[in-house]
Amino acid sequence: MTDIDYKDFVARLAVVGAGGQGSNLVNRLYSSRIKSATTIAVNTDAKHLNMIGADKKILIGKTTTKGMGAGGFPEVAAKAASADIEEIRDAIRGYDMIFLCAGMGGGTGTGSAPVIAKAAKEEGALVVAFVTYPFSLERSRKLKADWGIEQLGKNADTTIIIENDRILSYAPNLQMEKAFELIDSIAANAIKGISDTLTFPSLINLDFADVKSVMRNAGTAVINLGIGSGHDKVNKAIRSTLDHPLLEVGTSGGKNALIHVSGGASLTIEEATRIGGGVTENLDENANVIFGARLSPDAGDQIKVMSIITGVKPMLGKGSRLSGRSSNNLESNLDSLAGLDGF
């Protein structure tokens, strides 16, 4: 029997960035030469879209906004996306899983993401949205963000919310530019980590059918990040992951989880599985937990962990409360988090 080329039997993945922040994230992934997913940027702003690197670019609202943006109005962006829905459908057709990225609270991302999610769902894709939630001081943007997340949830299978206030609470001394870079890199790293592990041979592979079982019609999800190195790095990674959720959530309701671990060549399966068990210890005993691990040649002694818990109840706007958690581990490893080797 001849060898089977695994590339002929892998899930087709795409990352769609809606609006300015979503397109910036797509640009980050495209610049990293991501090979496991196609990158697609969608915007009403022609000037910004021209600055973005992506496999595909779609200017929406050509006859309505005329390439000059949505002016911060989600309803304008929603109409623009609806007007060019066939072009969007042509770009996303044929993909098994679509990561949809947007910043909630502005115009284009907030208004167009729900329209794109609906089209992707109708095309048969598993739709996983990564969105950010505004800082607490951005009052009018929070109202728009709440509306956008509600609309997005009607069609996205899973909506992973990254609350900007959580980043601020973990790394309060960050320069503004670094803070937004970190927020973008978290979603980009998570997407690349999942897509690479689904697409390429790994230490412990993620199976697309298993990912779908966790994320299909799963509602809101929280992502936790952790890092460990040196002596007792496994326990450090577990504690760091549990201490750094990027969304304030209720303690009940989380029943499914996706765990991803990456580390250097010395990472063992025993270490990876210990971490997976540690970060899911408090979940329901019947929880559906899937687990993947990749070796990253440049990681050295460091272990990075990402956990996504689905079916949680968000407590938006309350992310600034630290609840006594330490931010030192996350803040002291910003350079690592801002890299694009993936979790």
PyMOL commands that set and color helices and strands:
alter all, ss='L'
color gray80, all
select helices_A, chain A and resi 6-9+19-31+46-51+74-83+85-92+108-122+139-152+164-170+176-199+208-215+233-242+269-279+328-331+334-337
alter helices_A, ss='H'
color red, helices_A
select strands_A, chain A and resi 13-18+38-43+56-59+97-103+126-133+158-163+219-228+256-263+288-295+303-310
alter strands_A, ss='S'
color yellow, strands_A
deselect
rebuild
show_as cartoon
